[in-house]
Amino acid sequence: MSSSPWSHHSRNANVSDDIDFEIKGQELQFLEIELDPGESAVAEAGAMVWKDASVAMTTVFGDGRAQEGGFMGKLLGAGKRLVTGESLFTTVFTHQGQGKARVAFSAPVPGAILPIKLSDYGGTLICQKDSFLAAAKGVSIGIHFQRKILTGLFGGEGFIMQKLEGDGWVFVQMGGTIVERELAPGEELHVDTGCIAAFTPSVDFDVIGAGGVRSMLFGGEGLFFARLRGPGKVWIQSLPFARLAGRMLAAAGSSGGQNRGEGSILGGLGNLLDGD
């Protein structure tokens, strides 16, 4: 495969399939994964753009990770996906022929696809609910539940994000432009909740009030923002998918302009946590 700012070629043995990949395009990117015989990638349904004929597609219950726990393990994996609003199923793409084969996936809106090797960050990455695009088979797609956040206000429902675990490559989709920040121990960053794309587990994450009554009523930036405290790495997106969808619906005059609350399970109240 030709070189690019985001390309990878390796044959190190580990638990996850060590796939090769290349990310192409600028504002409308797509991900091209190159598979050796027997290698697999996992993706959300509907993300595929094209594939070579030797790449077989299989719909699986859960996240596509090998489930040692049998049916109950698969049920648990699917349940975690359901909580974050995803389908109970994912699609596994496996190269069943000889030589090399490729499969391509695309992000749903203008933005960027970021490749992350989980082993470089302690094996875990916390993401917005709709961030996951694809991964090497062997990566677990679960939930990260921040129960301490706003439990008094919202009756303990907390704040839900995706948790990606494993040692292989994951590909997360982010809206607009990506800003990457490395926070020192104790360093704080305040971010619109919808603009948080991902962060490492060492980052302390909380949601706090955005200011006094006047700013809450007239500021237009929502009631809350996220407080991120280092040490750790944070990825920020300039155009959250939920915000883009909400603006498009509002511009069209649709009565259904309210989104699902991408950061929470709070229904309409969840929109406050998206900065809308």
C-alpha positions as CSV (number, residue, x, y, z in Angstrom):
1,M,0.0,0.0,0.0
2,S,1.3,3.5,-0.7
3,S,2.5,5.7,2.1
4,S,0.3,8.3,3.8
5,P,0.1,10.3,7.0
6,W,-1.9,7.4,8.5
7,S,-0.7,4.1,7.3
8,H,0.6,1.0,9.0
9,H,2.5,-2.1,8.0
10,S,3.5,-4.6,10.6
11,R,3.6,-8.3,11.4
12,N,3.9,-8.4,15.2
13,A,2.1,-11.2,16.8
14,N,-0.5,-10.3,19.4
15,V,-4.0,-11.1,20.6
16,S,-5.8,-8.9,18.0
17,D,-5.3,-9.4,14.3
18,D,-2.4,-7.1,13.3
19,I,-4.0,-5.6,10.3
20,D,-2.5,-3.1,7.8
21,F,-4.4,0.0,6.9
22,E,-4.4,3.4,5.1
23,I,-6.6,6.4,5.7
24,K,-7.4,8.3,2.5
25,G,-9.0,11.7,1.7
26,Q,-9.2,15.0,3.5
27,E,-12.6,16.3,4.7
28,L,-14.5,13.1,3.7
29,Q,-12.1,10.4,4.7
30,F,-12.4,6.6,4.3
31,L,-10.4,3.8,5.8
32,E,-8.9,1.0,3.7
33,I,-7.8,-2.1,5.6
34,E,-5.5,-4.7,4.0
35,L,-6.0,-8.3,5.3
36,D,-3.7,-11.3,5.1
37,P,-5.4,-14.7,4.7
38,G,-7.4,-15.5,7.8
39,E,-7.3,-11.9,9.2
40,S,-10.5,-10.1,10.2
41,A,-11.7,-6.6,10.9
42,V,-14.9,-5.7,12.7
43,A,-17.1,-2.7,11.8
44,E,-20.5,-1.2,12.4
45,A,-23.2,-2.2,10.0
46,G,-23.5,0.1,7.0
47,A,-19.9,1.4,7.3
48,M,-18.5,-0.6,4.4
49,V,-17.8,1.2,1.1
50,W,-16.3,-1.7,-0.9
51,K,-14.4,-5.0,-0.5
52,D,-12.5,-7.5,-2.5
53,A,-14.5,-10.6,-3.4
54,S,-12.4,-12.9,-1.2
55,V,-13.4,-10.9,1.9
56,A,-16.4,-12.7,3.5
57,M,-19.0,-10.8,5.6
58,T,-20.6,-12.3,8.7
59,T,-23.1,-10.7,11.0
60,V,-22.3,-11.5,14.6
61,F,-24.2,-11.0,17.9
62,G,-22.2,-8.6,20.0
63,D,-18.8,-6.9,19.2
64,G,-17.1,-9.7,17.2
65,R,-14.6,-10.5,19.9
66,A,-13.9,-14.2,20.6
67,Q,-16.3,-15.0,23.5
68,E,-14.9,-17.5,25.8
69,G,-18.1,-17.3,27.9
70,G,-20.3,-18.9,25.2
71,F,-23.8,-17.6,24.8
72,M,-23.8,-15.6,28.0
73,G,-20.6,-13.8,27.0
74,K,-22.1,-12.9,23.6
75,L,-25.3,-11.7,25.3
76,L,-23.3,-9.5,27.6
77,G,-21.3,-8.0,24.7
78,A,-24.5,-7.3,22.7
79,G,-26.2,-5.8,25.8
80,K,-23.3,-3.3,26.3
81,R,-23.8,-2.2,22.7
82,L,-27.5,-1.8,23.1
83,V,-27.0,0.5,26.2
84,T,-25.0,2.9,24.0
85,G,-27.7,3.0,21.4
86,E,-25.8,0.8,18.9
87,S,-27.2,-2.3,17.0
88,L,-27.0,-5.6,18.8
89,F,-24.9,-6.8,15.8
90,T,-21.6,-6.0,14.2
91,T,-20.1,-7.2,10.9
92,V,-16.9,-9.2,10.7
93,F,-14.9,-9.1,7.5
94,T,-12.6,-12.0,7.0
95,H,-10.1,-12.7,4.2
96,Q,-10.8,-16.2,3.0
97,G,-8.6,-16.3,-0.1
98,Q,-4.9,-16.1,-0.9
99,G,-2.5,-13.1,-0.9
100,K,-3.8,-9.7,0.1
101,A,-7.4,-8.4,0.2
102,R,-8.8,-5.1,1.1
103,V,-12.0,-3.7,2.5
104,A,-12.9,0.0,2.9
105,F,-15.1,1.9,5.4
106,S,-16.2,5.5,5.6
107,A,-17.2,8.0,8.3
108,P,-20.8,9.2,8.1
109,V,-20.1,13.0,8.2
110,P,-17.2,15.3,7.3
111,G,-14.4,14.9,9.7
112,A,-11.5,12.6,10.3
113,I,-10.8,8.9,11.0
114,L,-8.2,8.5,13.8
115,P,-6.2,5.2,14.1
116,I,-5.3,4.3,17.7
117,K,-3.2,1.3,18.8
118,L,-4.8,0.4,22.1
119,S,-1.6,-1.2,23.4
120,D,0.0,2.3,23.3
121,Y,-2.5,3.6,25.8
122,G,-2.7,0.8,28.4
123,G,-5.3,-1.2,26.4
124,T,-8.3,1.1,26.9
125,L,-9.8,4.1,25.2
126,I,-13.0,6.0,26.3
127,C,-14.9,7.5,23.4
128,Q,-18.2,9.3,22.6
129,K,-21.0,6.8,22.0
130,D,-20.9,7.1,18.2
131,S,-17.1,7.3,17.7
132,F,-16.4,3.6,16.8
133,L,-16.0,2.9,13.1
134,A,-14.0,-0.3,12.8
135,A,-11.3,-2.3,14.6
136,A,-9.1,-5.3,14.3
137,K,-10.8,-8.5,15.4
138,G,-10.0,-9.0,19.1
139,V,-11.0,-5.5,20.3
140,S,-13.9,-5.3,22.7
141,I,-16.6,-2.6,22.3
142,G,-18.2,-1.9,25.6
143,I,-19.6,0.9,27.8
144,H,-18.0,3.4,30.2
145,F,-20.6,4.5,32.8
146,Q,-19.8,7.7,34.8
147,R,-22.2,7.2,37.6
148,K,-20.9,10.0,39.8
149,I,-21.8,12.7,37.2
150,L,-25.0,14.6,37.9
151,T,-26.4,11.7,40.0
152,G,-28.2,14.1,42.3
153,L,-29.8,16.0,39.4
154,F,-30.7,13.1,37.1
155,G,-31.5,10.3,39.6
156,G,-28.3,8.3,39.2
157,E,-28.5,7.7,35.5
158,G,-25.1,9.2,35.0
159,F,-23.2,9.7,31.7
160,I,-22.5,6.9,29.2
161,M,-19.7,6.6,26.7
162,Q,-18.0,3.8,24.7
163,K,-15.1,1.8,26.1
164,L,-12.8,0.2,23.5
165,E,-10.5,-2.5,25.0
166,G,-7.7,-4.7,23.7
167,D,-4.2,-4.5,22.2
168,G,-5.0,-3.9,18.6
169,W,-5.9,-1.1,16.2
170,V,-9.2,0.8,16.6
171,F,-10.5,3.5,14.2
172,V,-12.6,6.2,15.7
173,Q,-14.6,8.7,13.6
174,M,-14.5,12.4,14.7
175,G,-16.5,15.3,13.3
176,G,-14.8,18.4,12.0
177,T,-11.2,19.0,13.0
178,I,-9.3,16.9,15.6
179,V,-7.4,18.6,18.4
180,E,-5.1,16.4,20.5
181,R,-4.1,17.5,24.0
182,E,-1.7,15.9,26.4
183,L,-2.7,16.9,29.9
184,A,-0.1,17.1,32.7
185,P,-0.9,15.8,36.2
186,G,-3.5,18.2,37.7
187,E,-3.9,20.2,34.4
188,E,-7.5,20.9,33.7
189,L,-9.3,21.5,30.4
190,H,-13.0,22.6,30.0
191,V,-14.7,21.3,26.9
192,D,-18.2,21.3,25.5
193,T,-19.5,17.8,26.3
194,G,-20.4,17.1,22.7
195,C,-16.9,18.0,21.5
196,I,-15.2,15.3,23.6
197,A,-14.2,12.6,21.1
198,A,-12.0,10.4,23.2
199,F,-9.7,10.3,26.2
200,T,-7.4,7.8,28.0
201,P,-8.7,6.2,31.3
202,S,-6.1,8.1,33.4
203,V,-8.0,11.4,32.7
204,D,-10.5,12.4,35.4
205,F,-13.7,13.3,33.7
206,D,-16.6,15.2,35.2
207,V,-19.5,17.4,34.1
208,I,-19.9,20.7,35.9
209,G,-22.1,23.8,35.7
210,A,-21.1,26.3,33.1
211,G,-21.7,29.4,35.2
212,G,-24.2,31.6,36.9
213,V,-27.9,32.0,36.1
214,R,-27.4,34.6,33.5
215,S,-25.0,32.6,31.4
216,M,-27.2,29.5,31.8
217,L,-30.2,31.4,30.5
218,F,-28.7,33.5,27.8
219,G,-25.2,32.1,27.0
220,G,-26.4,29.7,24.4
221,E,-23.7,27.1,25.3
222,G,-25.8,24.8,27.4
223,L,-26.0,24.3,31.2
224,F,-22.9,22.1,31.6
225,F,-19.5,21.4,30.2
226,A,-16.9,18.7,30.8
227,R,-14.0,19.1,33.1
228,L,-11.0,17.0,32.1
229,R,-8.1,16.7,34.6
230,G,-4.7,15.1,33.7
231,P,-2.6,13.2,33.5
232,G,-3.6,11.7,30.1
233,K,-4.4,12.4,26.5
234,V,-7.6,13.9,25.2
235,W,-9.0,14.1,21.6
236,I,-11.4,17.0,20.9
237,Q,-13.7,17.2,17.8
238,S,-14.8,20.6,16.5
239,L,-18.1,19.3,14.9
240,P,-20.0,16.7,17.0
241,F,-22.2,14.5,14.8
242,A,-25.2,15.2,17.0
243,R,-24.7,18.9,16.7
244,L,-24.5,18.7,12.9
245,A,-27.7,16.6,12.7
246,G,-29.5,19.0,15.0
247,R,-28.5,22.0,13.0
248,M,-29.6,20.4,9.7
249,L,-33.0,19.4,11.1
250,A,-33.5,22.9,12.6
251,A,-32.5,24.5,9.3
252,A,-35.1,22.3,7.5
253,G,-37.8,23.4,9.9
254,S,-38.3,19.8,11.1
255,S,-40.3,19.3,14.3
256,G,-38.0,16.4,15.0
257,G,-35.0,18.5,15.5
258,Q,-34.2,17.1,18.9
259,N,-31.5,14.4,18.9
260,R,-31.3,11.5,21.2
261,G,-28.8,13.0,23.6
262,E,-25.6,11.4,22.2
263,G,-23.8,11.5,25.5
264,S,-26.4,10.1,27.8
265,I,-29.5,8.0,28.3
266,L,-31.5,11.0,29.6
267,G,-33.7,11.5,26.6
268,G,-34.5,15.2,25.9
269,L,-32.4,16.3,28.9
270,G,-29.5,14.7,27.2
271,N,-29.4,17.5,24.7
272,L,-28.1,19.8,27.5
273,L,-25.1,17.6,27.6
274,D,-24.4,17.9,23.9
275,G,-24.1,21.7,24.0
276,D,-27.2,22.1,21.9
